[in-house]
Amino acid sequence: MKEQVQLQVSGISCQHCVKAVEDSVGALSGVEKVDVSLEQGAVDVTYDNSNVDVAQIASAIEDQGYDVAALSE
């Protein structure tokens, strides 16, 4: 089932950061869309929860060196 989540992420400060997050999250099986807001420090993800969960998405972001501060669904 398709779901959407917004993650508050600290440490995103440039377009390189945006691309790193978009590429790492977008590579996860089940992720349909990734939209990173540099200004808001937010990552909106549309995903299929039968293939991937929020913890895996957050882990992919943290693996790039950023801190996931809060979840809002």
Summary of the structure (lengths in Angstrom):
residues: 73
radius of gyration: 10.8
end to end distance: 14.4
largest distance: 32.4
contacts: 216
relative contact order: 0.34
helix: 30%
strand: 40%
